[in-house]
Amino acid sequence: MKGSFVLIIDDEPDICRLLQLSLVRLGYDVKYVHELRAGLQCIQSQQPDILFLDIHLPDGSGLEAISVFKNKYPALKVITISAYDNGMEKQTALSAGASYFLAKPFSVKNVDELMKDVKS
C-alpha cells in the first residue's frame, strides 16, 4: 500500500495536517479537503486507495456517505475518524462498510499502528 493515494475528509485543519504529515512520512500520497462535497468531487477525479472520513462534517454525515463510497468503489478502504467514540458510532460505521475507526484525539503512533494493519 506504500505509495498509495490517501484522501482525508475532515473539517478540522489541524487533524488534516497531522494525518498528512504522518502518512507522507510513511510514503503515502495525501490530499485533504474540509467538506463532504469536495471529497466526493475529489474521489471522482482521483480515486483514492484509502479514505479517512470524519463522521461529522459541516455539509453532511460521514456515516451516511460510507455506503455511497463503498457502493461506487468497493475496494476503497474507509477509515472513519470521530471525537465521539461511544461504541455506537463505531459499530454503525463498521456496519456501513468502514474498515477501521480512529478515535480523536489520536497520536502519530496511533496512525502508524493503524496503517500497519491497513497494509496487511
One Martini backbone bead per residue (centre of mass of N, CA, C, O) as a GRO file, in nm:
protein
  120
    1MET     BB    1   0.051   0.067  -0.007
    2LYS     BB    2   0.279   0.210  -0.076
    3GLY     BB    3   0.202   0.500  -0.264
    4SER     BB    4  -0.067   0.559  -0.198
    5PHE     BB    5  -0.382   0.710  -0.210
    6VAL     BB    6  -0.491   0.969   0.018
    7LEU     BB    7  -0.799   1.069   0.166
    8ILE     BB    8  -0.913   1.360   0.347
    9ILE     BB    9  -1.218   1.412   0.547
   10ASP     BB   10  -1.197   1.721   0.728
   11ASP     BB   11  -1.275   2.019   0.926
   12GLU     BB   12  -0.986   1.989   1.066
   13PRO     BB   13  -0.682   2.113   1.001
   14ASP     BB   14  -0.503   1.969   1.217
   15ILE     BB   15  -0.583   1.682   1.143
   16CYS     BB   16  -0.494   1.690   0.849
   17ARG     BB   17  -0.193   1.755   0.904
   18LEU     BB   18  -0.124   1.516   1.082
   19LEU     BB   19  -0.198   1.299   0.879
   20GLN     BB   20  -0.023   1.392   0.646
   21LEU     BB   21   0.253   1.374   0.785
   22SER     BB   22   0.233   1.075   0.863
   23LEU     BB   23   0.180   0.957   0.571
   24VAL     BB   24   0.420   1.074   0.418
   25ARG     BB   25   0.635   0.936   0.598
   26LEU     BB   26   0.512   0.644   0.488
   27GLY     BB   27   0.462   0.704   0.154
   28TYR     BB   28   0.215   0.880   0.096
   29ASP     BB   29  -0.038   1.015  -0.097
   30VAL     BB   30  -0.181   1.339  -0.001
   31LYS     BB   31  -0.519   1.458   0.058
   32TYR     BB   32  -0.728   1.744   0.155
   33VAL     BB   33  -1.058   1.809   0.289
   34HIS     BB   34  -1.354   1.990   0.450
   35GLU     BB   35  -1.574   1.848   0.259
   36LEU     BB   36  -1.788   1.630   0.122
   37ARG     BB   37  -1.821   1.751  -0.159
   38ALA     BB   38  -1.514   1.766  -0.220
   39GLY     BB   39  -1.465   1.462  -0.182
   40LEU     BB   40  -1.644   1.361  -0.412
   41GLN     BB   41  -1.489   1.507  -0.637
   42CYS     BB   42  -1.212   1.377  -0.584
   43ILE     BB   43  -1.290   1.078  -0.621
   44GLN     BB   44  -1.376   1.110  -0.924
   45SER     BB   45  -1.076   1.210  -1.020
   46GLN     BB   46  -0.915   1.056  -0.758
   47GLN     BB   47  -0.883   0.751  -0.670
   48PRO     BB   48  -0.858   0.619  -0.375
   49ASP     BB   49  -0.739   0.373  -0.145
   50ILE     BB   50  -0.774   0.578   0.100
   51LEU     BB   51  -1.017   0.683   0.359
   52PHE     BB   52  -1.057   0.964   0.559
   53LEU     BB   53  -1.359   0.994   0.768
   54ASP     BB   54  -1.559   1.207   0.893
   55ILE     BB   55  -1.864   1.200   1.056
   56HIS     BB   56  -1.863   1.524   1.115
   57LEU     BB   57  -1.995   1.752   0.886
   58PRO     BB   58  -2.110   2.053   0.767
   59ASP     BB   59  -2.242   1.895   0.482
   60GLY     BB   60  -2.254   1.608   0.647
   61SER     BB   61  -2.257   1.253   0.670
   62GLY     BB   62  -2.021   1.014   0.696
   63LEU     BB   63  -2.197   0.769   0.755
   64GLU     BB   64  -2.375   0.797   0.494
   65ALA     BB   65  -2.124   0.795   0.286
   66ILE     BB   66  -2.003   0.514   0.299
   67SER     BB   67  -2.201   0.357   0.110
   68VAL     BB   68  -2.146   0.528  -0.137
   69PHE     BB   69  -1.845   0.464  -0.165
   70LYS     BB   70  -1.865   0.146  -0.156
   71ASN     BB   71  -2.051   0.110  -0.404
   72LYS     BB   72  -1.853   0.253  -0.610
   73TYR     BB   73  -1.582   0.154  -0.416
   74PRO     BB   74  -1.517  -0.148  -0.286
   75ALA     BB   75  -1.186  -0.124  -0.234
   76LEU     BB   76  -1.220   0.093  -0.039
   77LYS     BB   77  -1.062   0.225   0.239
   78VAL     BB   78  -1.236   0.303   0.539
   79ILE     BB   79  -1.164   0.566   0.779
   80THR     BB   80  -1.296   0.656   1.064
   81ILE     BB   81  -1.344   0.981   1.228
   82SER     BB   82  -1.384   1.059   1.589
   83ALA     BB   83  -1.483   1.210   1.899
   84TYR     BB   84  -1.713   0.979   1.908
   85ASP     BB   85  -1.643   0.705   2.133
   86ASN     BB   86  -1.937   0.517   2.201
   87GLY     BB   87  -1.966   0.255   1.993
   88MET     BB   88  -2.207   0.320   1.807
   89GLU     BB   89  -2.055   0.462   1.576
   90LYS     BB   90  -1.859   0.240   1.521
   91GLN     BB   91  -2.068   0.023   1.445
   92THR     BB   92  -2.202   0.181   1.218
   93ALA     BB   93  -1.951   0.218   1.042
   94LEU     BB   94  -1.881  -0.085   1.007
   95SER     BB   95  -2.162  -0.167   0.889
   96ALA     BB   96  -2.133   0.039   0.635
   97GLY     BB   97  -1.794  -0.032   0.554
   98ALA     BB   98  -1.586   0.019   0.739
   99SER     BB   99  -1.260  -0.080   0.841
  100TYR     BB  100  -1.216   0.169   1.044
  101PHE     BB  101  -1.156   0.330   1.376
  102LEU     BB  102  -1.072   0.670   1.471
  103ALA     BB  103  -1.000   0.830   1.759
  104LYS     BB  104  -1.044   1.127   1.908
  105PRO     BB  105  -0.763   1.166   1.997
  106PHE     BB  106  -0.453   1.128   1.818
  107SER     BB  107  -0.157   0.973   1.720
  108VAL     BB  108   0.107   0.888   1.538
  109LYS     BB  109   0.113   0.602   1.652
  110ASN     BB  110  -0.178   0.528   1.576
  111VAL     BB  111  -0.133   0.559   1.270
  112ASP     BB  112   0.095   0.357   1.233
  113GLU     BB  113  -0.065   0.110   1.336
  114LEU     BB  114  -0.299   0.128   1.138
  115MET     BB  115  -0.128   0.107   0.870
  116LYS     BB  116  -0.024  -0.175   0.922
  117ASP     BB  117  -0.309  -0.302   0.911
  118VAL     BB  118  -0.395  -0.204   0.627
  119LYS     BB  119  -0.159  -0.352   0.466
  120SER     BB  120  -0.251  -0.661   0.556
   0.00000   0.00000   0.00000
